[in-house]
Amino acid sequence: MLYDTHCHLNHPQFESDLDQVLARMRDAGVGRCLVAGYDSPSSLIAAELSSMHEDVYAAVGVHPHDADSFNEDIERSLLSLLEHPKVVAVGEIGLDFHYNYSLPKKQILALEAQLRIAQVTNKPVIFHCREAYEPLLEILECAAPIHGVMHCWVGDIDQARRALDMGLYLGFGGMVTFKNASEICDIAAMIPVDSLLLETDAPYLAPTPNRGKRNEPAYIRLVAEKVAAIKEMDMEEVMMRTWENGLTLFHRE
Ligand code: NI
């Protein structure tokens, strides 16, 4: 079984053919997927999708791109969505100082408010981070203990060690299949498989040979194959271990 621990089936790009996307996901042996919210409406859709499909779970949160919109009403709606039995995490939240679509100050406020939500609801967190590993790691080290995953890891090895020291998982997706991704692959090779989660981030970051096209959960198999090659492990073993990691983090199984 494979677990796509980070995808956006709540994205408008899946509106017209979601049933076929889910059918291909099941055919590819993907037993579960976790749909991450990125703003208030997409968080609601993630929760609704999890109600409609047995193998779909949801995370709710406001992405740093949308941190400017974060307010108390949204905070209340996230808290109420987190009562849903299949909403298993807060995310994706974090810091993105690459695009700075929201002011850094606002990003930090939204992050801290949502970390408090995770703490009061006792849920794991899915973190997004671009060009902000130092400030994000500092905030998390102060807020520890935190359960969660650094999704789409692109940090360096020292930063990876700090994340692992806090007990965080690192998520790897289609980028491991890209040319010029040797640093990401080195880190995937070095970290223990017990700290590793697989993800697609669909519709973004489709793995080679589908790079540039719409990504979907079925393609997680390509990520698993590449991670198995990097770690010199059996594909079956990688599938089983990362599946169990997903259950441990998000389902406490
Ligand atoms: Ni994402």
Boltz pocket constraint, residues with backbone or C-beta under 6 A from the ligand:
constraints:
  - pocket:
      binder: B
      contacts: [[A, 6], [A, 8], [A, 36], [A, 92], [A, 201]]
      max_distance: 6.0
